[in-house]
Amino acid sequence: MLLDFSKYYASTPTEISYELSTHRGPLLIEKLRHGDFDFVICAGTERDKTSLMSEKLFDEELLFFKSSMSSKMFCIEETALSFEWVKEGMSSLFKDLRKDHEIEYLQSYGAIAALILNEVGGGIVPLGIAERFKIPSKLRIKNTKKIYRPIHLYSKKTFFTSLAGNKIFEVCSKISKEGSSYLEDFK
């Protein structure tokens, strides 16, 4: 899910610069600790929070897609920060999927989305990735159990309590409550 700060910051004279990254959560959090960023928004949670503040913004649904060309099913590797939160739900789902699919783990949701689009196999990707890659809704497997990963905002304690940090959190909260139009295709 891309965050559009412009409509919320239109009345604020301060200019905001941001960097969109596909780096994994632990690397982003490490860069935050080293001062490269004022805040990061990423999936999952960081275990060592001694120097950080965090707030859960929302839960992002993981969507399941099929391929008519292959029985492969691609999934994010189990060492990913967000996998810890979905492990239990995925385990029960994998029992069913393994009956008809070969499960293959990758390091990138973007790579999984590209493979789904090219009919190399099915896969499991977050809603925001499915939207960004425009994966057709007709490929979606409508599973009975929904699985979500948490999205958090992290910052150093000093930023989180500053005026700018409060404004960023307020903006992120508003944006997260807007939801997504992508699921309208599936109703």
N, C-alpha and C positions, 0 to 999 in steps of 0.2 A: 504494500500500500504506500503510494507516494504521498508525502505530506505537503500540502500547498499552504505555506504560511502567508502568502501575499494578501489574501482577502482578510486575514485576521490582523495583519500588521499594517494595513493601509494607513491608519491614522498615527502610527508611531514613526517619529522622525529618525529613529536609529536604523541603520542599514544592517540587515542580517545576511551573512554569507553562510552557505552550507555546502557540504560535500556528500553526495550520495555514494554509497560504497556497497560492494557485495562481499566485503570481508566478513568472516565469521565472527560471531559474538565475542569470543575470548580475545581475539586480536583487537577489536574495537574497544573493548574494556581496558585492555592493556595500553592502548594509545591514549585513552581518557586519563588513565593514571599517570602517564608520562607528560600530560599537559598538551597533547596534540589537539584535543577537542575540549569544548566546554561541557558538552553533553553528548550522549549517544542514545539511539533508540534501536533496540535489537530484541531478538527472540530469546526465550529462555531466561534463566537467572544466573547470576554470578554467585558462586559459593562464598568467596572471601569478600565481604562487604565492609571491611573495617574502614576503608578510606572513602567509601562511596555511599551515596543516597540513591534509593531507587523507588520508583512508583510504577505499579502495574497500570498500563493504559487500557488494554483490552485483550481479548482472546481472539486469535485469528484461526479460522477453520482450515484444516487440511482437507484438500479435495483429492479424490481418487479418479484417475482417468484410465481408460482401456485403450487397447490397440487391436485393430482387426488384423494386423499383419504379423503380430508376434505375441508369444505367451510370456515375454519378459515383463517384469514389474520393477521399476526403479524407485529406490527410496534413499533418503539422506542417511549417511552413515551414522552408526550408533554413537560415535564420539562427538557429534554435533551438540552444541549447547541446548538447542530446543528439543532434541530427541529425548532427553531425560524426562521431560514433561509429558511426552506422548508414549513413552515406552510401554506402559501397561495396556493402553488401548491398541497400540500397534501389535503387540504380541498376540492378542486374541484375534485381531484381524488377519495377521500373517498365517495363523493356523488354517484359516479358510482359503486365503490366497495361494498358499503353497500347494494346495490340491491341484490347481490348474495353471499356476504360474511359477516361473523361475525368478526368485527375488535377487536383485543385484543392487549393491549399495554404492552410492556416489558421494562426492564431497560438496556438490553444488546443486541447489534447487534450480538454478538457471539452466544447468546442463540437463537436468531431468526434464524440465519444461521443453527444451529444444528437442530432446529425444521423443517426447510425446508428440510434439507437432510434426516431426518427421516420420511418425509411425514406426519408430524403431522398437517401441514397447510402450506399455502403460506406465503410470507412475503416480506418486503421491507428492503433491506440492501445496504450499500455502496459497490461500485465496489471492493475496497480493501478487504473487508470481504468476498465477493463472491469468489474472487480469492483465498484467504487464505483457505477457507473451501472447495474449489473445487466444488461449486454448479454447477451441469450440466446445460449447456446452454439451453437444451431442456425444462427445467422447466421455463424459462424466459417468462414473459408476456411482449410482445412488446407494451408498451403504446405509445400513440401518443405524449404526452407532456413529455419531459425529465425534471427531477428534479435534481438539484445539491446542494451539501452542500459545503461551502467554507472551505478550509484547510489553517490554519495560522501557522506561526512560531512566537512564543512569546519569549521574553527575557527581562531581566532588561536592562535599558538604557546603563549601563556601559559595559555589555557584547556585546550588539548589535553593539556598536561602536568600539569594540576591533578587533584586527587582527583575532583572532579565531572566533569571532562572524561573521565577514564579510565572512570568509572562509566557515563557516557552511551555511550561507545564500546562497552563491554562489553554493555550492554543492547541496543544496535542490532545488534551481532553476533549475539546470541542470537535476537533477533526475526527477523533476515534468514535465519537457518538453519532457522526453522520452516516456511518455504515458504508455499504457497498452496493452498487447497482448490479454487480456481476451475478449475484444469486437470483436475480429476477428471471433470468433465463431458465432456471430450474424449477420454477413453481408451476 
